[in-house]
Amino acid sequence: MTQVVAVCIDDFALKKRQRYGTVMVDIETRRIVDLIESREMEDVSQWLSKYPNLRIVSRDGSTTYSAAITHAHPEAMQVSDRFHILKNLNERATQAFQKLFQGRISIPVTDRTQRIRYEMLIASTAGRVRMVKQLNQEGRSKEEIRLLVGISERLIKKYIDMREEDIPVEKQTSRGREHDDAVKKLLDRAARVRALREEGLSITEITQKTGFTSAIVKTYLSADFSPINAHYGTSREGKMQPYREEILRLRADGLKYREIHEVVKTKGYSGSLDSLRIYISKERRIRRDLQAAAGGAPVELIDKKWIIRLLYKPIDSIKGITSEQLAAIFTMYPKAELIFEVVNEFKELFKTKTPLALEPWMDKVHTLHCPELDAFVGGLKVDMDAVLNAITTDYSNGLVEGTINKIKTTKRIMYGRCRFSLLKNKCLLIDHLC
C-alpha cells in the first residue's frame, strides 16, 4: 500500500457532458497516487478511505471534497488552496467594482496641460475660440498656445481677433438630446420614488403605486444611484479598440483625421477614415455630456478595467492609470478605496501568517455593507478550519494543478482511443518512470 501522509486532490475534465475525474498527488514525492472517474462525494469518500495513512489533504473550496474527506478521514487536517481563495476574493471585488462604477470613470483632469488638450478635443468651435482667447488673456504667446492646444498660429490669430458676435453658436447633436432626455426621465422617476419613500411608504407599496419592480425601486433609493446608463461611454470591442487611447491623444495633439489614420494604419488598424471620424465625434459627445454632468468642470475618462487590474498588479506596471488619477477616483468613490484596503489586508494575512487577524478582518468587511464581499466572507466561515490552515501552513494545490495539465496532455494524445482505465494506467506509469 502506498504510504501517504500529505496529499492534494482536485478534479479534471474527462470528456463532454460534464464527466469529471479526481486525482490525488503525494505532496512529498510529487507523484500521482491514484485517479478515479468521479468527483461525487460518495465515490471520493470511498476512494479516500482506501488510504488510511492520510493526515493532511490540500484541496480547493469544494464542499463536495470537504464532506468526502471529513467522512473518510475525520481526523485529517484539511487545507484550502490559497490560489482559489484569493481568486474568489478578486472575483468578488471585481463584481463590486462593476456595480460601483458606471461605464468609464469620469474624474477631474489631473494635469493642466492634459486638461487643456482634452478640452480642445471635446470643444465645439465656439469652445475652442473662447479657450484660445482665455489663454491669450493670461499672457501666453501664440507659440505657447500652439504647443498647448495643437493648432496653427494662423488659426490662433483668427480666434484671438474674432469678435464675440462672430463666434458660432453651439449646437447640440440629436444623440446628445436623446441622452439628456433619458437622464431627465430617470431623474424624474427617481425623484417620484424618493418622494413616496419620504411619505413613509414601504418598497412594496411604492411598487404597487408606481408599477416599478422592487429591484428598480431599490436602485432609485440607493445612495449610489446614477441616471447615466452603466454602458454610456463604453466601447464595444472592434477594430479601433486597441488604438483608442492613441487616437484620442493624437487628436488632442492637433493632428488631422487623415494624419491620425495614417499613423494607426502603420500599427495594424484596418478600418476606414470615416469610421475614425465617427468615433472621435462620438467621443467628443460623450465627454461633453459627462463634463456637463460634472458641472462643467473638465473631466477625463478612465476605463474601469484598469481599476480591476490593480487587484492583480501594482499601479507602476499598469499603463492606463496613474497614482494621481487613482487618488482622484478614491476621492470620488471612497468605497472603492475601502474595497482595495480590505483586499490587500486579506492578502497580507497569508504573507505574515497571522490567522488571529482573520476574525477582525471579517468584522471590518461587514461594516462596508458590500454584498459581494459579504458573500466571500460567508464562504470563508463555512470552511473556516481549512482557511486557517491555509494561512498557517505552506501546503497548496499548485502541485496538483501542474499534474492535471500533464493528464490533459496525455488524454488529448489518446483522444477517442482509450477508456479511463487505460488513461489511468498510462498516467501512473509515466509519472513513476520519470
N, C-alpha and C positions, 0 to 999 in steps of 0.2 A: 504494500500500500504506500502511496506517495506520502511522505512525511511533510505536511504543510502546516505552517504556523500563521503566516500572514499572506493574504491573497487580495486581489482586486477583481471584481466582476463587473461586466457590462453587457449590454445587448448589441446585436448587429443584425442587419437586414439579410435575409436569405434570398427570397425571391419576391415577386409581386404578390398582391392580395394579402398584405400585412403579415407575412410569415417572418418570424424572427428567431434568432438563436441567442444563447448566452454562453459567454466564455469566461473561464477562471484562469488567472495568471498568478503564479507564485512571485511574490514581491522580491524574495531573496535571490532566487535563481533566474528570475526574469523569463521564465519559460511557461508555455501553456500547460496547465494541469489537466483540463478537460473542457469539452464543449457539449452542449445539449441543444436539441432542436426545439426549444421553447423558452418563453420568458414568463409563463404563467406561475402564479405563486405556489400552487401545489407541486408542480413539476420541479421548480427551482428548489423548494424546500426539501423534497425527497432526494434530489440530486446532492444538495449540500450535506445532508445527513450521512452520506456515504463517506464523508471525510471528517472523522471525529477529532482530528488534531487542529481544526481551525480555531484560532484565537483572535485574530484581527481580520476584519473584512472591510476593504475600501470599496465604495460604490457611489453612484450618483444619488440624486434626491428621490429616486423612485420609491413610492410607498409599497409597491409590489415586492421589490427586493428587500426592503426593510422588514416587511412582515415575514418573508420567507426565511431570512437569516435569523430573526427572533424565534421563529418556530423550530428551526433545525438546531440552532446553537444559542440558547438564551443567554449564556454567559459570555459569548464572544463580543469583543469591542467593535462597534461599527463606526466607520469614519466616512463622513460625507465629503465628496470630492470638492476641493477648493475651486477648481475651474468652473464647475457647474454652479456653485453658489454665487460666485462673482458674476458669471454670465447672466444668471437670473436677476441679480441686482441691477446690472447695467440695462437689461431689457425693461425692467420696471421703471427705472429712471427715465429711459427713452420714452416710454409711454406717457410719463408725467410731463415731459418737455413737449411732446406732440400736442398734448391738451393745453398746456400753458401758453405756448407761442402760436399766434395766429398768422399763418403764412410766413413770409420772411419777417425778420425782426427789424422794426423801424426805430432807430436811435438818433439822437442829435449828432451831427457830424463832429468828429473828434479832432480834425485837423483843419486849420484856417485855409490853407491852400486847397486842400481837398474839398472843403466846403464851397469855395468859390467855383471850382471846376464842376462840382455836381449841380450847383445852382445854374450854371450855364448850360449843363446838359438838359435839365428839365424845363428851363425857362422858355417862354414864348419870346417872340421878337421884342415885344414891349418890355418883358422882364430883363432881357439882355441889355437893352438900351439903358434902362434905369440902373442896372448894375454897373455898367461902364461909366455912367455919369457919376455914380456914388464913388467909385474908385478914383475918378478924376478929381472930385471934390476933396478926397482925402489927401491929395497932393502927389499922387503916384504919376510917374511919367508914362508916356504911351508905350515905351518898351517894357516897363514893369507890368502894365495892364496886359500887353500882348502875351507875356510869359505866363501870367496868371490865368487868363481866360481863353487863350489859344486861338485868337482871331487876328486878322491882319491889322496893321496900323492904319491903313486907309479906312477900314470899316470902323475902327475905334474912333477916328476923327469924325466920321459921319455920324456916329452915335452921340459923340460929345456935342456936336454942333446942332443936333436935331432939337427943334422946338417942342414944347410939351404937347401942343395941339397936333403935331405931326406924328406923334408916337402911335403906332397901330393899337386898336382896341383888342384886348384879349378875348378870344372866343373859346368856349368850352365845347369839347367834342361830344358827339352823341353818346359814345360809350361812357364818357365822364358823367354825363347827365343821368344815364342809366344807373351808374354806380351810386351817385348822390341820392337818387330816388330810392334805391334799395336800402341804403343806410338809413335814410329818414323813416322809411316804413318800419324797419326793425326797431329803431329807437322809439317810435310811437307805440309799437306793440309792447315793448319792454316797459315803457312808462305806464301803460294801462295796467299791466300785470302788477307792477310795484305799487301803484295807487290802490289796487284792490287788496294787496297784502297789508298795506298800512291801515286799511279799514278793518283789519282783523280777520279776513277770510283765510281759510286753510287752502292748501295747494289743491285738494280735491274740489273745493268749492270754486276756486279760480278756474280750474279745468272745466267744470260744468258751465260756468258763466261765459267763458271766452271761446271754448271749443278747442283750445290748445291742449296738447298732450302734457302729462305731468312732467316728462323729461324737458320739454320746451319751457314750461313754467319755471322749473328749477334753474334752467340755463339763464332765463331773463332775470331771476332773482339773485344769481351768483354775483359776487363782487368782481369776478374776473370776466364778466360778460363784455364782449366786444361786438359791435354791429358789423364789423368788417368780416367778410367771409374768410374762413380759415385758409382757403386756397387763393385768395386775392393776392396777387404779387408773385405767386409761384409760377414756375415754368415747367411744361412737360418736357420729358426727355426728347431730344431731337438733334438734328444736325448742328444746330447752333449752340446747344447746351455746353459743350466743352470750352467754347470760346467766348461765353457770355461776358465774363468779367473783363477780358481783354478788349472786347468790342466797346464796352462802356468806357473803359479807360482811354482808348484811342479817340473815341468821340469827345470825351471830356478834354483831351489834349488838343482838340481843334481839327483833327483830320477829317477830310471829306469822306462821304459814304464810299465812293469808288476806291479811295486810298485804303480805307479800312478793309474793304472787300479783298483787295489785292494782298494785304498783309495776312489776313486769316486764311486765304486760299493757299498760300505757301505753307501753312501749318496743317493743312488737311481739310479745311472747310469746303464742302462741295455744294452748298446752297447758292441761291441766286442773290443778286444785288438787291432786288425788290424785297426779298424776304428779310434781308438785313435792315432795309429802310423801315419796314413794317415793325420789326422787332424793336428798334430804337424808339420809334414813335409810341409804341405800347409802353415801353419802359418809362418814357417821359410822362405819360399819362398817369401811370401807377405812382410814380414818385411825387407828382404834383398832388394827387389825391391824398397820399399819406402825409405829405407836408402840410396840406390844408387841415387834415385831421389833427396834426400836432400843433395847431395854432399858427401856422405859417413859418415856424422855425425850420431851418434847413435840416434835412434828415439823410441818413444813409441806411442802406438795407443790408442786413446780414442773414445769410441762409442759416436756418436752424440746424442744418446738417453739421455745420462747424461746431455748434454748441454740443451736439451729440458726440462728435468725435473727441471732445475733451474728456469724455468718460473713459476713453481708451489711451489717449496720448497727451503729453504735456503741450501747453499752448505754443511753445517755441517750435514745435515740429508741425504745426498746422498753419497752412498758408492763408486761410480765408478769414482769419480773425486776429486782432492784436490785443494786447493787455488793456489798452485804453478802451477799446470797443467792448471788451468783456466787462470792464468796470462800469461802463455806461449801461450795459444790459442788466447788470446786477442792481444798479440804481433804480431802473425802471421795473425790474422784476425781482424783488428781494427774495421771493420764494425759490427762484432758480438758484440763487447763491446758497440758500439753506439746503437744497437738494444736493448740490455739489459737496457741501460741507459734510453731510451725513454719509454720502457715498465714500468720500475719501477717508473719513473716520473709520468706516467699516473695513476698508482695505487695510488700514493701519493696524487693525486688530490682528490680522494674520502675520504682518511683518514683525510686530512686537510680541506676539504670542501672549496676549492678555485676555483670557476668557472672562475674567471678572468684569471687564468693561462692556460685555455684550448686553447685559440686562439694562444698564443705564442708557446704552445706545438705542435699544428698542423703545425705552420710555421717551427719549428725545424725538424719535421718528413719529411716535404717536401724537406729539404736540404739533407736528406740521399739518395734520389733517389732510394727508396726501393718500388717497385710496390705493394708488399703485404701490407705494412703499409699505402701506399697512398690510397689503396682501402678501408682500415679500416677508414681512415680519411674522405674519401668521404661518407661513410655510416653515420658517425657522423654528417656531415654537413646537410645531408638530414633530420635528426631527431634532430637538434641542441637544440631546446627548451626542448624536453623530456630528452636529455642527461644532460643539465644544471640542470634540476630539480632533476635528479638522483644524481648529485653531492651535491646539497644543501639540499636535504631532506633525510629522513630516510625510505621512502617507498620503497618496493621491492616486487618481485614476489615469495619470499620464501614461503610465506603462501599458495599461490595457488598451488605451486609445491607439497607441502605435501598433500593438498586436492586432487589433481589429483591421487596421489598414493592410497588414500583411495577409490576413484571412480573406479580405475582399479581393486582393490581387489574385490570390490562389483561386478563389471562387470564379472570378471572371475568366481566368485562363481555362478553367474546366467547365465553363458555362454550357448547359444543355447536355453534358455528357457524364454527369455524376449524380449520385444520391448524397444525402447528408453524411451517411456513414463513411463514404469514400473521401469526402471533403475533410471530415474529422480526422481520419487516419492519416491523410496526406499532411495536414497542418501539424499534427503531433509529431510525425516523422521528420518533417522539415525543421521544426523548432528544436528537436532534440539532437539532430545531426549537426546543426550549426554551432 
